[in-house]
Amino acid sequence: MPTRKSSPVKIAGVFAFTLLMLLTDSAQAQDKFSLNVEAGQGVILRPGVDPYTFSVQAHPALGFGADANNFLLGGTLAAVYDNPDWALLWGGRLVVLLSELNKKPLKPGPGVAYATLHFTGAVLLENSRLRRIAGGLLIDVWEGALLINPRAGYDRKYERAFLEVGLGMGF
């Protein structure tokens, strides 16, 4: 009996749809749209004169749950420069809250989140072929005024790991 291989795009789509249906079924869901933009620089761990990588990324996302910043599911659109080539990548991204550092208020009232620490995971495709898988941390200072995103991943084009740090803002 012949076997059929599923493309990464179909698998990611089915996973995202299933997860979205499970999350929207929650009675306490308060959906929130957010957009993070960032520029990142790093290195591809490969031999060569200049294993430099640079990216500009946009991450539109929907937040779910009692606090919509605790769990974000969204997409990624990226322009990536891996010396000496440019590529347009697209894919999905997951952001999960790990910890929150609260600033104590000077007078009675609610505390303001000074910074939050999140785990991120992303899968990026190039022309419907899996290109990059990455995971890392997202440090959100003052509710999106500054985003710091150190990440590590694997680039299938070069068959090498990469390290990158992104700086950006959230809206």
N, CA and C of each residue as an Amber inpcrd file, in Angstrom:
protein
   513
   0.8430000  -1.1660000   0.0000000   0.0000000   0.0000000   0.0000000
   0.9000000   1.2450000   0.0000000   0.7170000   2.1730000  -0.9380000
   1.5710000   3.3490000  -0.9870000   1.2730000   4.2880000   0.1880000
   2.3300000   4.9310000   0.6500000   2.1620000   5.8930000   1.7390000
   2.2070000   7.3040000   1.1880000   1.4490000   8.1820000   1.8200000
   1.4190000   9.5830000   1.4030000   2.1530000  10.4110000   2.4400000
   3.0090000  11.3050000   1.9710000   3.7140000  12.2010000   2.8700000
   2.9510000  13.5070000   2.9520000   2.7570000  13.9950000   4.1640000
   2.1080000  15.2770000   4.3660000   3.1520000  16.3750000   4.3450000
   2.7990000  17.4760000   3.7290000   3.7390000  18.5930000   3.6810000
   3.7580000  19.2970000   5.0300000   4.8830000  19.9760000   5.3660000
   4.9450000  20.7170000   6.6240000   3.8730000  21.7990000   6.7170000
   3.4750000  22.3730000   5.5860000   2.4550000  23.4120000   5.5870000
   1.1150000  22.8350000   6.0370000   0.7530000  21.6760000   5.5190000
  -0.5120000  21.0450000   5.8990000  -0.5020000  20.6480000   7.3740000
   0.6010000  20.0820000   7.8320000   0.7050000  19.6540000   9.2310000
   0.5940000  20.8620000  10.1520000   1.3170000  21.9340000   9.8360000
   1.2680000  23.1490000  10.6550000  -0.1280000  23.7510000  10.6460000
  -0.7890000  23.7460000   9.5080000  -2.1410000  24.2870000   9.4040000
  -3.1360000  23.5060000  10.2370000  -3.0810000  22.1890000  10.1750000
  -3.9920000  21.3440000  10.9620000  -3.7310000  21.5350000  12.4490000
  -2.4490000  21.5900000  12.8430000  -2.1020000  21.8010000  14.2480000
  -2.6290000  23.1510000  14.7410000  -2.3730000  24.2030000  13.9650000
  -2.8120000  25.5510000  14.3590000  -4.3360000  25.6290000  14.4520000
  -5.0440000  25.0330000  13.4980000  -6.5020000  25.0580000  13.5060000
  -7.0470000  24.3110000  14.7200000  -6.5050000  23.1400000  15.0150000
  -6.9540000  22.3500000  16.1630000  -6.7170000  23.1030000  17.4620000
  -5.5280000  23.6780000  17.6100000  -5.2030000  24.4340000  18.8110000
  -6.1080000  25.6490000  18.9500000  -6.3660000  26.3180000  17.8450000
  -7.2370000  27.4910000  17.8590000  -8.6560000  27.1130000  18.2910000
  -9.1660000  26.0020000  17.7990000 -10.5130000  25.5560000  18.1660000
 -10.5820000  25.1970000  19.6540000  -9.5540000  24.5460000  20.1670000
  -9.5410000  24.1940000  21.5850000  -9.4930000  25.4390000  22.4640000
  -8.7240000  26.4230000  22.0570000  -8.5780000  27.6250000  22.8650000
  -9.8020000  28.5250000  22.8000000 -10.4280000  28.6200000  21.6450000
 -11.5930000  29.4990000  21.5350000 -12.8130000  28.8990000  22.2160000
 -12.7630000  27.6190000  22.5500000 -13.8550000  26.9730000  23.2510000
 -13.8730000  27.3620000  24.7340000 -12.7920000  27.9600000  25.2160000
 -12.6950000  28.3520000  26.6210000 -13.7160000  29.4420000  26.9430000
 -14.4270000  29.2900000  28.0490000 -15.4540000  30.2710000  28.4340000
 -14.8420000  31.5840000  28.9010000 -13.5770000  31.5470000  29.3560000
 -12.9760000  32.7670000  29.8810000 -12.0350000  33.4400000  28.8840000
 -12.0720000  33.0410000  27.6260000 -11.1520000  33.6000000  26.6350000
 -11.4330000  35.0800000  26.3870000 -10.3760000  35.8660000  26.3980000
 -10.4410000  37.2820000  26.0570000  -9.4050000  37.5110000  24.9560000
  -9.8150000  37.3590000  23.7220000  -8.8880000  37.4650000  22.6120000
  -8.3140000  38.8740000  22.5170000  -7.0530000  38.9520000  22.1390000
  -6.3780000  40.2280000  21.9900000  -5.4090000  40.1120000  20.8180000
  -5.4800000  41.0720000  19.8920000  -4.5580000  41.0930000  18.7650000
  -3.3310000  41.9040000  19.1470000  -2.1610000  41.4140000  18.7790000
  -0.9300000  42.1690000  19.0050000  -0.0360000  42.0270000  17.7790000
   0.8700000  42.9700000  17.6300000   1.8420000  42.9400000  16.5440000
   3.1980000  43.3040000  17.1120000   4.1410000  42.3860000  17.0030000
   5.5190000  42.6440000  17.4070000   6.3660000  42.7580000  16.1450000
   7.2460000  43.7360000  16.1210000   8.2140000  43.8740000  15.0270000
   9.6040000  43.9030000  15.6400000  10.5550000  43.2830000  14.9520000
  11.9080000  43.2150000  15.5020000  12.9480000  43.0690000  14.4010000
  14.1530000  43.4490000  14.7460000  15.3230000  43.2260000  13.9020000
  16.2860000  42.3780000  14.7180000  16.8430000  41.3520000  14.0900000
  17.7390000  40.4500000  14.8030000  19.0470000  40.2630000  14.0750000
  20.0960000  40.0090000  14.8460000  21.4070000  39.7190000  14.2850000
  21.9510000  38.4890000  14.9790000  22.7850000  37.7620000  14.2590000
  23.3540000  36.5770000  14.8730000  24.3790000  35.9180000  13.9850000
  24.5960000  34.6580000  14.2710000  25.6120000  33.8880000  13.5760000
  25.0720000  32.4900000  13.2760000  25.3860000  32.0050000  12.0890000
  25.1030000  30.6150000  11.7350000  26.3680000  29.8420000  12.0500000
  26.2400000  28.7960000  12.8040000  27.4130000  28.0430000  13.2440000
  27.9020000  27.1370000  12.1150000  28.5460000  27.7860000  11.1320000
  29.0550000  27.0600000   9.9720000  30.4350000  27.6020000   9.6450000
  31.2430000  26.7860000   9.0100000  32.5620000  27.2850000   8.6120000
  32.4140000  28.3030000   7.4860000  33.3180000  29.2260000   7.4300000
  33.2620000  30.2250000   6.3720000  33.8180000  31.5450000   6.8500000
  33.9870000  32.4300000   5.9020000  34.5640000  33.7250000   6.2040000
  33.6220000  34.5680000   7.0500000  32.3310000  34.5780000   6.7040000
  31.3780000  35.4480000   7.4000000  30.0410000  34.7350000   7.5920000
  29.8920000  33.9890000   8.6820000  28.6300000  33.2590000   8.9120000
  27.5540000  34.1290000   9.5530000  27.3840000  35.3470000   9.0650000
  26.4960000  36.3520000   9.6500000  25.0620000  36.1470000   9.1870000
  24.1030000  36.3800000  10.0890000  22.6920000  36.3420000   9.7360000
  21.9930000  37.5720000  10.3240000  21.0440000  38.1020000   9.5770000
  20.2790000  39.2830000   9.9680000  18.8380000  39.0430000   9.5510000
  17.8880000  39.5000000  10.3810000  16.4840000  39.3310000  10.0070000
  15.6600000  40.5160000  10.4720000  14.6210000  40.7990000   9.7130000
  13.5850000  41.7480000  10.0980000  12.2940000  40.9430000  10.0920000
  11.5960000  40.9400000  11.2390000  10.4320000  40.0680000  11.3830000
   9.2210000  40.8330000  11.9160000   8.0500000  40.4280000  11.4570000
   6.7770000  40.9220000  11.9800000   6.0040000  39.7060000  12.4850000
   5.4360000  39.8390000  13.6880000   4.7300000  38.7280000  14.3260000
   3.3170000  39.1490000  14.7200000   2.3340000  39.0620000  13.8240000
   0.9540000  39.2940000  14.2550000   0.4790000  38.0770000  15.0500000
  -0.2650000  38.3360000  16.1380000  -0.6780000  37.2180000  16.9970000
  -1.9920000  37.5190000  17.6930000  -2.6660000  36.4550000  18.0990000
  -3.8580000  36.5460000  18.9350000  -3.5230000  35.9640000  20.2970000
  -3.9040000  36.6950000  21.3480000  -3.6990000  36.2120000  22.7010000
  -4.9690000  35.5610000  23.2100000  -4.8130000  34.5070000  24.0000000
  -5.9570000  33.7440000  24.5020000  -5.8800000  33.5950000  26.0080000
  -7.0040000  33.3160000  26.6290000  -7.0570000  33.0180000  28.0470000
  -7.5410000  34.1870000  28.8750000  -7.5320000  33.9880000  30.2070000
  -7.9940000  35.0170000  31.1280000  -7.1750000  36.2940000  30.9680000
  -5.8750000  36.1660000  30.7810000  -5.0170000  37.3030000  30.4480000
  -4.4360000  36.9930000  29.0830000  -4.7890000  37.7880000  28.0920000
  -4.4380000  37.4810000  26.7030000  -2.9430000  37.5150000  26.4370000
  -2.1280000  38.0170000  27.3680000  -0.6770000  38.0110000  27.1730000
  -0.0240000  36.7190000  27.6360000  -0.7900000  35.8230000  28.2570000
  -0.2200000  34.5770000  28.7610000   0.0510000  33.5550000  27.6660000
  -0.7370000  33.5940000  26.5960000  -0.6100000  32.5960000  25.5270000
  -0.9330000  33.2630000  24.2000000   0.0620000  33.3850000  23.3400000
  -0.1150000  34.0190000  22.0320000   0.1570000  33.0010000  20.9380000
  -0.6950000  32.9880000  19.9450000  -0.5380000  32.1200000  18.7890000
  -0.6310000  33.0040000  17.5630000   0.3640000  32.9440000  16.6880000
   0.3390000  33.8400000  15.5390000   1.2440000  33.3990000  14.4120000
   1.4810000  34.3310000  13.5360000   2.2980000  34.0820000  12.3650000
   3.5770000  34.8880000  12.4080000   4.4230000  34.6310000  11.4390000
   5.6630000  35.3780000  11.2920000   5.9150000  35.6040000   9.8150000
   6.2930000  36.8110000   9.4890000   6.7530000  37.1480000   8.1530000
   8.1340000  37.7520000   8.3330000   9.1260000  37.2100000   7.6310000
  10.5080000  37.6210000   7.8700000  11.2850000  37.7860000   6.5720000
  12.1290000  38.8020000   6.5560000  13.1560000  38.9470000   5.5240000
  14.4670000  38.5820000   6.2080000  15.1460000  37.5760000   5.6880000
  16.3440000  37.0410000   6.3410000  17.5420000  37.1400000   5.4020000
  18.6390000  37.6640000   5.9320000  19.9050000  37.7230000   5.1900000
  20.8600000  36.7420000   5.8430000  21.2290000  35.7160000   5.1050000
  22.2690000  34.7740000   5.5230000  23.3950000  34.9650000   4.5260000
  24.4580000  35.6120000   4.9620000  25.5320000  35.9930000   4.0530000
  25.8770000  34.8440000   3.1120000  25.7170000  34.9950000   1.8330000
  25.4420000  36.1810000   1.0280000  24.0250000  36.2190000   0.4400000
  23.0740000  35.4710000   0.9700000  21.7450000  35.3360000   0.3490000
  20.6380000  35.9910000   1.1800000  19.6130000  36.5070000   0.4770000
  18.3850000  37.0100000   1.0890000  17.2710000  35.9990000   0.8580000
  16.3190000  35.9330000   1.7950000  15.1600000  35.0520000   1.6320000
  13.9650000  35.6490000   2.3620000  12.7720000  35.3940000   1.8270000
  11.5290000  35.7400000   2.5110000  10.9830000  34.4620000   3.1440000
  10.7480000  34.5110000   4.4380000  10.2550000  33.3560000   5.1660000
   8.9180000  33.6950000   5.8060000   8.1100000  32.6870000   6.0340000
   6.8190000  32.8520000   6.6920000   6.5500000  31.6080000   7.5170000
   5.6890000  31.7550000   8.5190000   5.3910000  30.5900000   9.3380000
   4.5690000  30.9330000  10.5560000   4.6770000  30.0920000  11.5720000
   3.8920000  30.2440000  12.7880000   4.7770000  30.4430000  14.0000000
   4.1580000  31.0080000  15.0440000   4.9050000  31.3160000  16.2610000
   3.9990000  31.1360000  17.4720000   4.5620000  30.5980000  18.5380000
   3.8690000  30.3760000  19.7950000   4.6320000  31.1130000  20.8890000
   3.9120000  31.8460000  21.7480000   4.5320000  32.5750000  22.8570000
   3.7630000  32.2250000  24.1250000   4.4790000  31.7570000  25.1520000
   3.8540000  31.3390000  26.4080000   4.5350000  32.0620000  27.5660000
   3.7350000  32.6650000  28.4530000   4.2590000  33.3870000  29.6110000
   4.9240000  32.4240000  30.5890000   6.1460000  32.7650000  31.0210000
   6.8400000  31.9760000  32.0390000   6.8100000  32.6690000  33.4000000
   7.0560000  33.9870000  33.4070000   7.1500000  34.7050000  34.6680000
   6.8630000  36.1870000  34.4580000   6.4570000  36.8450000  35.5300000
   6.1610000  38.2710000  35.4840000   6.8360000  38.9590000  36.6620000
   7.5180000  40.0610000  36.3770000   8.1450000  40.8590000  37.4240000
   7.3100000  42.1160000  37.5950000   6.6860000  42.2790000  38.7510000
   5.8140000  43.4250000  38.9920000   6.5570000  44.5330000  39.7250000
   6.2820000  45.7250000  39.2900000   6.8210000  46.9070000  39.9460000
   5.8380000  47.2980000  41.0470000   6.3220000  47.5380000  42.2540000
   5.4360000  47.9100000  43.3500000   4.9330000  49.3340000  43.1290000
   3.6220000  49.5320000  43.2660000   3.0900000  50.8830000  43.0790000
   3.5120000  51.8130000  44.2120000   3.6760000  53.0920000  43.8980000
   4.0410000  54.0810000  44.9070000   2.8540000  54.4320000  45.7900000
   1.6530000  54.2900000  45.2720000   0.4450000  54.5540000  46.0470000
  -0.4990000  53.3680000  45.8550000  -1.5180000  53.2490000  46.6870000
  -2.4390000  52.1160000  46.5550000  -3.0500000  52.0460000  45.1550000
  -3.1220000  50.8610000  44.6320000  -3.6680000  50.6350000  43.3030000
  -3.0310000  49.4060000  42.6840000  -3.3920000  49.0840000  41.4630000
  -2.8470000  47.8800000  40.8350000  -1.3600000  48.0490000  40.5020000
  -0.6190000  46.9620000  40.5990000   0.7900000  46.9690000  40.2140000
   0.9130000  46.9830000  38.7000000   1.9700000  47.5560000  38.2130000
   2.2230000  47.6240000  36.7800000   3.2790000  46.5780000  36.4320000
   3.0380000  45.7960000  35.3940000   4.0170000  44.7900000  34.9850000
   5.2590000  45.4970000  34.4600000   6.3600000  45.3130000  35.1530000
   7.6210000  45.9300000  34.7540000   8.2410000  45.1620000  33.5790000
   8.2260000  43.8610000  33.7000000   8.7580000  43.0200000  32.6280000
   8.1320000  41.6360000  32.7250000   7.9970000  40.9860000  31.5770000
   7.5080000  39.6090000  31.5450000   8.4980000  38.7600000  30.7650000
   8.5980000  37.5060000  31.1380000   9.4890000  36.5580000  30.4830000
   8.6350000  35.4790000  29.8320000   8.8550000  35.2510000  28.5480000
   8.0640000  34.2950000  27.7790000   8.9770000  33.2770000  27.0980000
   8.4250000  32.1060000  26.8100000   9.0790000  31.1260000  25.9410000
   8.5030000  31.3160000  24.5460000   9.3550000  31.2670000  23.5210000
   8.8700000  31.3650000  22.1400000   9.3250000  30.1500000  21.3400000
   8.5090000  29.7740000  20.4060000   8.8500000  28.7240000  19.4610000
   8.3220000  29.1240000  18.0960000   9.1110000  28.9040000  17.0620000
   8.6980000  29.3170000  15.7160000   9.1410000  28.2920000  14.6840000
   8.3340000  28.1770000  13.6540000   8.6470000  27.3520000  12.4890000
   8.4970000  28.2570000  11.2720000   9.5670000  28.3850000  10.4830000
   9.5400000  29.2620000   9.3140000   9.7540000  28.4450000   8.0500000
   8.9990000  28.8110000   7.0220000   9.0720000  28.1210000   5.7420000
   9.5490000  29.0770000   4.6570000  10.1770000  28.5010000   3.6420000
  10.5850000  29.2490000   2.4560000  10.0030000  28.4960000   1.2580000
   9.0900000  29.1540000   0.5330000   8.4320000  28.5190000  -0.6210000
   7.8020000  27.1780000  -0.2410000   7.0940000  27.1350000   0.8570000
   6.3940000  25.9650000   1.3970000   7.3260000  24.8150000   1.7970000
   8.6120000  25.0940000   1.9470000   9.5600000  24.0850000   2.4440000
  10.0740000  24.5450000   3.7970000  10.1320000  23.6290000   4.7450000
  10.6060000  23.9420000   6.0840000  12.0330000  24.4660000   6.0120000
  12.2620000  25.6530000   6.5830000  13.5870000  26.2770000   6.5120000
  14.2320000  26.4150000   7.8860000  13.5050000  27.0310000   8.8390000
  14.0870000  27.2800000  10.1630000  13.1290000  26.8510000  11.2730000
  13.7190000  26.2630000  12.3050000  13.0070000  25.9370000  13.5340000
  13.7770000  26.6380000  14.6410000  13.0780000  27.4040000  15.4730000
  13.7780000  28.1650000  16.5090000  12.9850000  28.1890000  17.8010000
  13.6960000  28.3690000  18.8940000  13.0890000  28.5290000  20.1990000
  13.9430000  29.4640000  21.0250000  13.3160000  30.1290000  21.9700000
  14.0910000  31.0480000  22.7950000  13.2380000  31.7200000  23.8400000
  13.7260000  32.8380000  24.3020000  13.0340000  33.6180000  25.3140000
  12.6180000  34.9540000  24.7280000  11.5720000  35.5150000  25.2720000
  11.1350000  36.8570000  24.9070000  11.0000000  37.6350000  26.2030000
  11.7840000  38.7040000  26.3190000  11.7050000  39.5710000  27.4820000
  10.9560000  40.8180000  27.0390000   9.7920000  41.0320000  27.6240000
   8.9170000  42.1480000  27.2650000   8.9910000  43.1810000  28.3900000
   9.5870000  44.3330000  28.1080000   9.7520000  45.3820000  29.1070000
   8.7120000  46.4700000  28.8600000   7.9870000  46.8370000  29.8930000
   6.9660000  47.8820000  29.8590000   5.9280000  47.6630000  28.7730000
   5.3600000  46.4730000  28.7620000   4.2470000  46.1170000  27.8770000
   4.5230000  46.4300000  26.4140000   5.6500000  45.9690000  25.9160000
   5.9660000  46.0840000  24.4990000   6.8450000  47.2470000  24.1140000
   7.2100000  48.1150000  25.0770000   8.0810000  49.2430000  24.7320000
   9.4490000  48.7530000  24.2700000   9.9070000  47.6440000  24.8190000
  11.1690000  47.0280000  24.3970000  11.0040000  45.5170000  24.4630000
  11.2950000  44.8490000  23.3630000  11.2770000  43.3900000  23.3020000
  12.6900000  42.9070000  23.0290000  13.1650000  41.9750000  23.8480000
  14.4830000  41.3730000  23.6650000  14.2460000  39.8870000  23.4580000
  14.7250000  39.3550000  22.3430000  14.3830000  37.9820000  21.9670000
  15.6300000  37.1880000  21.5810000  16.3660000  36.6220000  22.5670000
  17.4610000  35.7140000  22.2240000  16.8860000  34.3580000  21.8190000
  17.4020000  33.8000000  20.7330000  16.8710000  32.5200000  20.2660000
  17.9800000  31.6780000  19.6260000  17.7270000  30.3960000  19.6080000
  18.6150000  29.4400000  18.9570000  17.7480000  28.5510000  18.0840000
  18.3330000  28.0610000  17.0150000  17.5420000  27.2160000  16.1380000
  18.3950000  26.4560000  15.1560000  17.7000000  25.8510000  14.2200000
  18.3570000  25.0410000  13.2000000  17.8800000  25.5070000  11.8340000
  18.8280000  25.7680000  10.9440000  18.5260000  26.1930000   9.5740000
  18.7360000  24.9980000   8.6560000  17.6540000  24.5450000   8.0270000
  17.7430000  23.3440000   7.1830000  18.4480000  23.5940000   5.8660000
  18.4890000  24.8320000   5.4010000  19.1860000  25.1320000   4.1480000
  20.6850000  24.8770000   4.3050000  21.2380000  25.3390000   5.4130000
  22.6720000  25.1780000   5.6620000  22.9820000  23.9620000   6.5170000
  21.9430000  23.3240000   7.0440000  22.0860000  22.1720000   7.9250000
  23.0100000  22.5010000   9.0840000  22.7520000  23.6840000   9.6850000
  23.5600000  24.1660000  10.8000000  22.6720000  24.8830000  11.8200000
  23.1580000  24.9360000  13.0370000  22.4760000  25.6860000  14.0840000
  22.7770000  27.1740000  13.9190000  21.9160000  28.0120000  14.4800000
  22.1660000  29.4500000  14.4810000  21.7800000  30.0350000  15.8220000
  22.3980000  31.1490000  16.1490000  22.0990000  31.9250000  17.3460000
  21.7820000  33.3370000  16.8880000  20.7280000  33.9350000  17.4710000
  20.3230000  35.2690000  17.0420000  19.6960000  35.9990000  18.2290000
  19.8730000  37.3140000  18.2750000  19.2250000  38.1550000  19.2740000
  18.4280000  39.2090000  18.5400000  17.1400000  39.2990000  18.8380000
  16.2720000  40.2810000  18.2130000  15.8940000  41.3760000  19.1980000
  15.8010000  42.6080000  18.6880000  15.3130000  43.7440000  19.4720000
  14.1310000  44.3290000  18.7280000  13.0700000  44.6840000  19.4590000
  11.9050000  45.2100000  18.7730000  10.9400000  45.8980000  19.7030000
   9.7370000  46.1090000  19.1610000   8.6430000  46.7460000  19.8980000
   7.3560000  45.9790000  19.6460000   6.4330000  46.1230000  20.5810000
   5.1310000  45.4900000  20.4340000   4.0330000  46.5230000  20.4160000
   3.0030000  46.2250000  19.6370000   1.8640000  47.1440000  19.5130000
   0.5710000  46.4060000  19.8150000
